[in-house]
Amino acid sequence: MTEEQRRRAFQKVKSMSNKIFWEWMNMIHSRAYAKAQQHYEEAMSIVLQPKQAAAVKAKAQEIREHWDGMATITMNDTEAAELKQVGV
């Protein structure tokens, strides 16, 4: 990303309302979480046996949903609507 692109992105964020900013942040964090999940699942498929990988996935979901109170969100269900809301 060039300095000019960074400056434009920053100006766009500064022009957002509070509501739009937090909707955008939720979308960005959801996308980052989905990518992290993809990375650890790919790593587990290479290193762990399928039964071990399934146990790690189940424990990660339990930690996220029960310990941290973060419900599972699928990008297919939310991405298009969120992108439209924030004008991306």
Long-range contacts (C-beta under 8 A, 24 or more apart in sequence): 16-86, 20-85, 20-86, 20-87, 23-82, 23-85, 23-86, 24-82, 24-86, 24-88, 26-82, 27-78, 27-79, 27-82, 27-83, 27-86, 30-73, 30-75, 30-78, 30-82, 31-75, 31-79, 34-75
